[in-house]
């Protein structure tokens, strides 16, 4: 783990455990959005699938590269450091799979750490990701959120965008629950 990079925690484990149970043959591209240390990229790449890892923080991108090499998976993982969501991905790709454990806590971005501050309602990064995914013909998003996130607003946005939302799994802690959602373009 590099300094300033989100340390994998229960939310990362929830996502990676579910990713291990999937197959990705139907997708043209797999993306780890908000790669952090690269845990999700490594899980997918370890099943012999190519992954594009994206993060806004340079330290996280370097950490992802380091961990990919450490696990002998650097041939399966490319890393992009960008703040423009998925705009760096070609828009002629038809079907994309995205795994994301984004910043989801309702903390103003200017007041919090980019590792966990998700804006006033916890949705700023998530909404940006959903709108950047809209350019693809088909997609599946595995998304981690918290009970602190404005879930009703997220569901309303997904409904307005005509997206299917399915609860995959969750974890309960004193005072908080973490959910794994599957969001698909209809």
Secondary structure in CASP SS format (residue, H / E / C, confidence):
PFRMAT SS
TARGET T0000
AUTHOR 0000-0000-0000
METHOD secondary structure of the structure
MODEL  1
X C 1.00
X C 1.00
X C 1.00
X C 1.00
X C 1.00
X C 1.00
X C 1.00
X C 1.00
X C 1.00
X H 1.00
X H 1.00
X H 1.00
X H 1.00
X H 1.00
X H 1.00
X H 1.00
X H 1.00
X H 1.00
X H 1.00
X C 1.00
X C 1.00
X C 1.00
X C 1.00
X C 1.00
X C 1.00
X C 1.00
X C 1.00
X C 1.00
X E 1.00
X E 1.00
X E 1.00
X E 1.00
X E 1.00
X C 1.00
X C 1.00
X C 1.00
X C 1.00
X C 1.00
X H 1.00
X H 1.00
X H 1.00
X H 1.00
X H 1.00
X H 1.00
X H 1.00
X C 1.00
X C 1.00
X C 1.00
X C 1.00
X C 1.00
X E 1.00
X E 1.00
X E 1.00
X E 1.00
X E 1.00
X C 1.00
X C 1.00
X H 1.00
X H 1.00
X H 1.00
X H 1.00
X H 1.00
X H 1.00
X H 1.00
X H 1.00
X H 1.00
X H 1.00
X H 1.00
X H 1.00
X H 1.00
X C 1.00
X C 1.00
X C 1.00
X C 1.00
X C 1.00
X C 1.00
X E 1.00
X E 1.00
X E 1.00
X E 1.00
X E 1.00
X C 1.00
X C 1.00
X C 1.00
X C 1.00
X C 1.00
X C 1.00
X C 1.00
X C 1.00
X C 1.00
X C 1.00
X C 1.00
X C 1.00
X C 1.00
X E 1.00
X E 1.00
X E 1.00
X E 1.00
X E 1.00
X E 1.00
X C 1.00
X C 1.00
X C 1.00
X C 1.00
X E 1.00
X C 1.00
X E 1.00
X C 1.00
X H 1.00
X H 1.00
X H 1.00
X C 1.00
X C 1.00
X C 1.00
X C 1.00
X C 1.00
X E 1.00
X C 1.00
X E 1.00
X C 1.00
X C 1.00
X C 1.00
X C 1.00
X H 1.00
X H 1.00
X H 1.00
X H 1.00
X H 1.00
X H 1.00
X H 1.00
X H 1.00
X H 1.00
X H 1.00
X C 1.00
X C 1.00
X C 1.00
X C 1.00
X E 1.00
X E 1.00
X E 1.00
X E 1.00
X E 1.00
X E 1.00
X E 1.00
X E 1.00
X E 1.00
X C 1.00
X C 1.00
X C 1.00
X C 1.00
X H 1.00
X H 1.00
X H 1.00
X H 1.00
X H 1.00
X H 1.00
X H 1.00
X H 1.00
X H 1.00
X H 1.00
X C 1.00
X C 1.00
X E 1.00
X E 1.00
X E 1.00
X E 1.00
X E 1.00
X E 1.00
X E 1.00
X E 1.00
X E 1.00
X E 1.00
X E 1.00
X C 1.00
X C 1.00
X E 1.00
X E 1.00
X E 1.00
X E 1.00
X E 1.00
X E 1.00
X E 1.00
X E 1.00
X E 1.00
X E 1.00
X C 1.00
END
